[in-house]
Amino acid sequence: MTGKSGATADTILLVEDTLPLARVYREYLEAEGHPVEQVETGAAAVDAAGRPGIGVIVLDLKLPDTDGLDVLKQLRARHPDLPVIVVTAHGSISLAVEAMREGAADFLVKPFNAARLTVTVRNARERRLLASMVERYRRDLDRDRFHDFIGASAEMQTVYRTIEAVAPSRASVFLTGESGTGKELAADAIHKASPRRAGPFVAINCAAIPKDLLESEIFGHVKGAFSGATSDRVGAARQADGGTLFLDEVCEMPPELQPKLLRFIQTGLVQPVGGSKPEKVDVRFVSATNRDPLAEVQAGRFREDLYYRLHVVPVHLPPLREREDDAILIARTLLHRMSAEEGKQFRGFAPEVEAAIRSYDWPGNVRHLENVLRNIVVLNDGPLVTAAMLPDPLRSFHPAPARSGRPSTAATMTGGPETATAAATAEPGIRPLWMTEKEEILRALAATGNDVPKAAALLEISPSTVYRKIQLWKTEERG
C-alpha cells in the first residue's frame, strides 16, 4: 500500500507493514497537516527516501524483508541529512538504543498516542531545518573562495550572495568598482552560475578598441564594408549567442554607437556593418565601468535610456583596502601559485611583510597586488618574502628602525613609539596623522560601547576600515 503519489515538501515517509497501524499513524500525521507516503518494506523505503520532498522517515524496525537496522544504515549512508525516527516494541528498547548509535534522530516505543508521534516528528523537522540554516549561513559567511574570487571579508560575502541571486535570471547586471577590483571575474562568475553556463562567455573592452572599429567588433561586418574588410567577421554579439556578452568599460563607448547598442538590447537584432539583413541573437548582458555611470549620464556622455537598460541589477566590487584581511589571503594564494610557476621556493611572508601587505592601501587593488608579487617572485628566492624584497613604495610600510634621530616612514604609518617622540620634537603643536586617526577611532568606539558599525557610521568610514585598523594595532602590539 502506498500513500499519496508524488512527495511534496516535508512529506513524511512511513515505513510500516502492519496496515491497521499504518492507517492510524497516517491519521495522526495528516491531522497535523503532514503529507504522508507509506511503504511496507525496507527495499521500498530505501528507494522512496531518494525522492524529492521527503522530510522525515518513520521506520518500524521489524520489517518483512529485512532487518530495520540494516535499512537505517543504508538510509544514513545515502541520505545523512534526512532524519529517521525508529519505531520499536516494548521488548526491544536495547534495539532502539543501538539504532540511536547508528544515527537515528529519535525513537518511539509502541504503543504511542498521536501527541507523541507528532511532537517527535515536529522536533526532527525543526532540528533538520536548524541544521540546514546553520550550514547555509556557515557556507555563505565563511567562504574564502567563490569561482575565481579569493576573499573572506563581509564585503565579498555580499558580492557572492548577490551574484548567486542574480545569476539564474535574465536581468542585465551592471558592475561598478575601481580598476583592478575583479569586475571581469564577477561577470564570469555570473555566467558560470547561470543557466547559460554551457554557452559562450564573450568579453569586449570598449576602452581598448579604437572607436572606429568598435562597432565592427561588437556587431561584425561583411566583406567590403570598409577599407580592410577583406572577409566577413562575426562580431562579439553573435559569438555570444546563447551565452553572456560582457561589455567592459561600457561608459567609454562612443556616443554615436550607443543608440545601436540600445536597439540591439531592445530587439535582440544584430546587423553587421555593411550588412542589409539583421539577425536574431539571444545574449545576457553584463556591463562594467570604473566610473560613476550616473555621473556620466548627467554629464551627457552616456545615454540615459541605455543606462537604465543596462543598470537593472547593480553590483559594486569593493576596493581591496575595504576588504579586511583579504589582501593577505590573496597574497598567500598568489605567492604559492607564482612560486610554482617560476620554480621558486617561497612558502610564505615574514611577519613584517604581512603587516605591510595588510596596511597598504593598494590603489591598483588586486591587479596591483598581483604585479607586486610577480616582481618579488621573479627577482628573488627563498623560503620567506622579506622586507628587503619589497619594492617601493611598499617597502616604506615595513617598520624599520629610525635613522639619525628621525622616524622612518613605516614608523609614522604604523605608529611606533619612536615616531611620537620624534614627531613631538620636530614641530611643537603638530601631531602625526596616525595619532589623530587612532585617537578618533578609539574615541568613537568608546562612545558606542565598542560597536564597530556604529563607530564607523560616526566616523563616516567603512566598518571594514575600523576592523583593519584594530587588527593592525594588535599586530604591532604583538610585534
Secondary structure, DSSP 8 states (H G I E B T S, - for coil): ---SSS--TTEEEEE---HHHHHHHHHHHHHTT--EEEESSHHHHHHHHTSTTEEEEEEESB-SSSBHHHHHHHHHHH-TTS-EEEEE-GGGHHHHHHHHHTT-SEEEESS--HHHHHHHHHHHHHHHHHHHHHHHHHHHHH-SEETTEE--SHHHHHHHHHHHHHTTS---EEEE--TTS-HHHHHHHHHHTSTTTTS-EEEEETTTS-HHHHHHHHH-B-TTSSTT--S-B--HHHHTTTSEEEEETGGGS-TTTHHHHHHHHHH-EE--BT-SS-EE---EEEEEESS-HHHHHHTTSS-HHHHHHH-SEEEE---GGGSTTHHHHHHHHHHHHHHHHHT----EE-HHHHHHHHH---TTHHHHHHHHHHHHHHH--SSEE-GGG--TTGGGGS----BTTB--HHHHHHT-HHHHHHHHHHSTT---HHHHHHHHHHHHHHHTTS-HHHHHHHHTS-HHHHHHHHHHHHHHHH-
